[in-house]
Amino acid sequence: MMLETVPQQAVIETERFDLRPLRKSDKGLIEMHGGDKRVARFTRSIPHPLPPGAADAFIARALSAERSEDVWAIDGTKSNGGELMGIISLEHMDRDQSQIGYWVAPPYWNTGIASEAVTALIEANPQNCNTLFAEVFQDNAASARVLTNCGFEYLGDAETFSVARNAKVATWTYSCRLD
């Protein structure tokens, strides 16, 4: 795996796709895929329906020098895949810890994209953290399998609010030691 530095954030290359910083031109695909109810309902923060301006605001936050989260597009154009097959992010926490989050567009479900993207971030460790955390909704067994297959260990149950569901949702919490 190669790393290429771009302003403030690395491009992480894998065999099938690149994890690259978002671009303003990603807006349409973020609206299409992120606005899909099947995607939004498995996230904490994506509303459904996606309101006007939400994708623009998300991209602006991702490109801000003051951001607390690094966001990458899963870009498969190098292997004739989609320009935005999903999103993966690392949110800075304290004590050399980060929280990973991701979603994959429905046309790419069950293709290994999420597992490859999570593995690529673990191997690259672009935030030089010692521990990664993740949470998944308990009705999203596929994401739980991604995490355990990538070396995450179950920590416990919790709950968090889902904007798309307008409700608190039971979660499983995981961690992965990188040091």
C-alpha positions as a Markdown table, in Angstrom:
| # | Residue | x | y | z |
|---|---|---|---|---|
| 1 | Met | 0.0 | 0.0 | 0.0 |
| 2 | Met | 1.3 | 3.4 | -1.0 |
| 3 | Leu | 0.6 | 6.8 | 0.7 |
| 4 | Glu | 0.7 | 10.0 | -1.4 |
| 5 | Thr | 0.4 | 13.2 | 0.6 |
| 6 | Val | -2.1 | 15.8 | -0.5 |
| 7 | Pro | -2.7 | 19.0 | 1.5 |
| 8 | Gln | -3.6 | 18.0 | 5.1 |
| 9 | Gln | -4.7 | 14.5 | 4.2 |
| 10 | Ala | -3.2 | 11.4 | 2.7 |
| 11 | Val | -4.5 | 9.5 | -0.4 |
| 12 | Ile | -4.4 | 5.8 | 0.6 |
| 13 | Glu | -4.1 | 3.5 | -2.3 |
| 14 | Thr | -5.3 | -0.1 | -2.5 |
| 15 | Glu | -5.4 | -2.5 | -5.3 |
| 16 | Arg | -9.1 | -1.9 | -6.2 |
| 17 | Phe | -9.6 | 1.6 | -5.1 |
| 18 | Asp | -8.1 | 4.8 | -3.6 |
| 19 | Leu | -9.2 | 6.5 | -0.4 |
| 20 | Arg | -9.0 | 10.1 | -1.4 |
| 21 | Pro | -10.1 | 13.4 | 0.2 |
| 22 | Leu | -13.5 | 14.6 | -0.8 |
| 23 | Arg | -14.0 | 17.0 | -3.7 |
| 24 | Lys | -16.8 | 19.5 | -4.3 |
| 25 | Ser | -17.6 | 17.4 | -7.4 |
| 26 | Asp | -18.6 | 14.5 | -5.1 |
| 27 | Lys | -21.8 | 16.3 | -4.1 |
| 28 | Gly | -24.1 | 14.5 | -6.6 |
| 29 | Leu | -23.0 | 11.0 | -5.7 |
| 30 | Ile | -23.1 | 11.8 | -1.9 |
| 31 | Glu | -26.6 | 13.1 | -2.4 |
| 32 | Met | -27.6 | 10.0 | -4.4 |
| 33 | His | -26.0 | 7.3 | -2.2 |
| 34 | Gly | -25.9 | 9.0 | 1.2 |
| 35 | Gly | -29.5 | 10.1 | 0.6 |
| 36 | Asp | -30.6 | 6.5 | 0.0 |
| 37 | Lys | -32.8 | 5.5 | 3.0 |
| 38 | Arg | -31.0 | 2.1 | 3.1 |
| 39 | Val | -27.7 | 4.0 | 3.8 |
| 40 | Ala | -29.0 | 6.8 | 6.0 |
| 41 | Arg | -30.8 | 4.4 | 8.4 |
| 42 | Phe | -27.6 | 2.7 | 9.4 |
| 43 | Thr | -25.8 | 6.0 | 10.3 |
| 44 | Arg | -26.0 | 8.4 | 13.2 |
| 45 | Ser | -25.9 | 11.6 | 11.2 |
| 46 | Ile | -27.3 | 11.3 | 7.7 |
| 47 | Pro | -30.9 | 12.6 | 7.7 |
| 48 | His | -33.6 | 11.0 | 5.4 |
| 49 | Pro | -34.7 | 12.6 | 3.3 |
| 50 | Leu | -31.5 | 14.5 | 2.8 |
| 51 | Pro | -32.3 | 18.2 | 3.0 |
| 52 | Pro | -31.0 | 20.7 | 0.4 |
| 53 | Gly | -27.5 | 21.8 | 1.2 |
| 54 | Ala | -26.6 | 18.9 | 3.4 |
| 55 | Ala | -24.0 | 17.4 | 1.0 |
| 56 | Asp | -22.4 | 20.8 | 0.5 |
| 57 | Ala | -22.2 | 21.3 | 4.2 |
| 58 | Phe | -20.7 | 17.8 | 4.7 |
| 59 | Ile | -18.1 | 18.4 | 2.0 |
| 60 | Ala | -17.2 | 21.9 | 3.4 |
| 61 | Arg | -16.6 | 20.4 | 6.9 |
| 62 | Ala | -14.5 | 17.6 | 5.4 |
| 63 | Leu | -12.3 | 20.1 | 3.5 |
| 64 | Ser | -12.0 | 22.5 | 6.4 |
| 65 | Ala | -8.5 | 23.0 | 7.9 |
| 66 | Glu | -10.2 | 23.1 | 11.4 |
| 67 | Arg | -12.0 | 19.8 | 11.0 |
| 68 | Ser | -12.0 | 17.1 | 13.7 |
| 69 | Glu | -12.7 | 14.3 | 11.3 |
| 70 | Asp | -10.8 | 13.1 | 8.2 |
| 71 | Val | -13.1 | 11.9 | 5.5 |
| 72 | Trp | -12.2 | 9.9 | 2.4 |
| 73 | Ala | -14.2 | 8.9 | -0.7 |
| 74 | Ile | -13.8 | 5.3 | -1.6 |
| 75 | Asp | -12.9 | 5.9 | -5.3 |
| 76 | Gly | -12.8 | 2.8 | -7.6 |
| 77 | Thr | -12.2 | 4.6 | -10.9 |
| 78 | Lys | -8.7 | 3.0 | -11.2 |
| 79 | Ser | -10.4 | -0.4 | -11.5 |
| 80 | Asn | -13.5 | 0.7 | -13.5 |
| 81 | Gly | -15.5 | 1.1 | -10.3 |
| 82 | Gly | -17.5 | 4.0 | -9.2 |
| 83 | Glu | -16.0 | 7.4 | -8.4 |
| 84 | Leu | -17.7 | 7.3 | -5.0 |
| 85 | Met | -18.5 | 3.8 | -3.8 |
| 86 | Gly | -18.8 | 5.0 | -0.2 |
| 87 | Ile | -17.3 | 7.1 | 2.5 |
| 88 | Ile | -14.9 | 6.3 | 5.3 |
| 89 | Ser | -13.8 | 8.6 | 8.1 |
| 90 | Leu | -11.7 | 8.9 | 11.2 |
| 91 | Glu | -12.8 | 11.3 | 13.9 |
| 92 | His | -10.0 | 12.5 | 16.2 |
| 93 | Met | -10.5 | 11.7 | 19.9 |
| 94 | Asp | -8.2 | 12.3 | 22.8 |
| 95 | Arg | -5.3 | 10.2 | 24.0 |
| 96 | Asp | -4.2 | 9.0 | 20.5 |
| 97 | Gln | -7.6 | 7.5 | 19.7 |
| 98 | Ser | -9.9 | 7.8 | 16.7 |
| 99 | Gln | -13.4 | 6.6 | 15.8 |
| 100 | Ile | -13.9 | 5.0 | 12.4 |
| 101 | Gly | -17.1 | 5.4 | 10.5 |
| 102 | Tyr | -18.1 | 4.2 | 7.0 |
| 103 | Trp | -20.9 | 3.6 | 4.6 |
| 104 | Val | -20.9 | 1.9 | 1.3 |
| 105 | Ala | -23.4 | 2.7 | -1.6 |
| 106 | Pro | -25.9 | -0.1 | -2.1 |
| 107 | Pro | -24.6 | -1.2 | -5.6 |
| 108 | Tyr | -21.3 | -2.1 | -3.8 |
| 109 | Trp | -22.8 | -4.0 | -0.9 |
| 110 | Asn | -21.4 | -7.5 | -0.3 |
| 111 | Thr | -18.3 | -6.9 | -2.5 |
| 112 | Gly | -15.7 | -6.5 | 0.3 |
| 113 | Ile | -15.3 | -2.8 | -0.2 |
| 114 | Ala | -16.0 | -1.9 | 3.4 |
| 115 | Ser | -13.6 | -4.5 | 4.8 |
| 116 | Glu | -10.8 | -3.4 | 2.3 |
| 117 | Ala | -11.4 | 0.3 | 3.2 |
| 118 | Val | -11.2 | -0.4 | 7.0 |
| 119 | Thr | -8.1 | -2.6 | 6.5 |
| 120 | Ala | -6.5 | 0.2 | 4.4 |
| 121 | Leu | -7.1 | 2.8 | 7.2 |
| 122 | Ile | -5.8 | 0.4 | 9.9 |
| 123 | Glu | -2.6 | -0.3 | 7.9 |
| 124 | Ala | -2.0 | 3.3 | 6.9 |
| 125 | Asn | -3.0 | 4.7 | 10.4 |
| 126 | Pro | -3.0 | 8.3 | 9.0 |
| 127 | Gln | -3.8 | 9.8 | 12.4 |
| 128 | Asn | -1.0 | 7.9 | 14.2 |
| 129 | Cys | -3.5 | 6.6 | 16.8 |
| 130 | Asn | -3.0 | 3.8 | 19.2 |
| 131 | Thr | -6.7 | 2.7 | 19.3 |
| 132 | Leu | -9.6 | 2.8 | 16.9 |
| 133 | Phe | -13.2 | 2.7 | 18.1 |
| 134 | Ala | -16.3 | 1.9 | 16.1 |
| 135 | Glu | -20.0 | 1.5 | 16.7 |
| 136 | Val | -22.6 | -0.2 | 14.6 |
| 137 | Phe | -26.4 | -0.5 | 15.0 |
| 138 | Gln | -27.4 | -3.9 | 16.3 |
| 139 | Asp | -29.6 | -4.4 | 13.3 |
| 140 | Asn | -26.6 | -4.1 | 11.0 |
| 141 | Ala | -24.9 | -7.4 | 11.3 |
| 142 | Ala | -22.9 | -6.9 | 8.0 |
| 143 | Ser | -21.0 | -3.9 | 9.5 |
| 144 | Ala | -20.4 | -5.8 | 12.7 |
| 145 | Arg | -18.8 | -8.6 | 10.6 |
| 146 | Val | -16.6 | -6.1 | 8.8 |
| 147 | Leu | -15.2 | -4.8 | 12.1 |
| 148 | Thr | -14.6 | -8.3 | 13.6 |
| 149 | Asn | -13.0 | -9.5 | 10.3 |
| 150 | Cys | -10.7 | -6.5 | 10.4 |
| 151 | Gly | -9.5 | -7.2 | 14.0 |
| 152 | Phe | -11.9 | -5.2 | 16.1 |
| 153 | Glu | -13.0 | -6.6 | 19.4 |
| 154 | Tyr | -16.4 | -6.3 | 20.9 |
| 155 | Leu | -16.5 | -4.0 | 23.9 |
| 156 | Gly | -20.2 | -3.8 | 24.8 |
| 157 | Asp | -23.7 | -2.5 | 24.1 |
| 158 | Ala | -24.8 | 1.1 | 24.0 |
| 159 | Glu | -27.2 | 3.3 | 22.2 |
| 160 | Thr | -27.0 | 6.4 | 20.0 |
| 161 | Phe | -29.4 | 8.7 | 18.2 |
| 162 | Ser | -30.0 | 8.2 | 14.5 |
| 163 | Val | -31.2 | 11.3 | 12.7 |
| 164 | Ala | -32.7 | 9.2 | 9.8 |
| 165 | Arg | -34.7 | 7.1 | 12.3 |
| 166 | Asn | -35.4 | 10.0 | 14.6 |
| 167 | Ala | -34.9 | 7.6 | 17.5 |
| 168 | Lys | -32.3 | 6.1 | 19.8 |
| 169 | Val | -30.9 | 2.9 | 18.4 |
| 170 | Ala | -29.1 | 0.0 | 20.2 |
| 171 | Thr | -25.4 | -0.3 | 19.2 |
| 172 | Trp | -22.5 | -2.6 | 19.6 |
| 173 | Thr | -19.1 | -0.9 | 20.4 |
| 174 | Tyr | -15.8 | -2.2 | 19.1 |
| 175 | Ser | -12.1 | -1.3 | 19.5 |
| 176 | Cys | -8.9 | -2.2 | 17.7 |
| 177 | Arg | -5.4 | -1.6 | 19.2 |
| 178 | Leu | -2.8 | -0.4 | 16.7 |
| 179 | Asp | 0.3 | -0.2 | 18.8 |
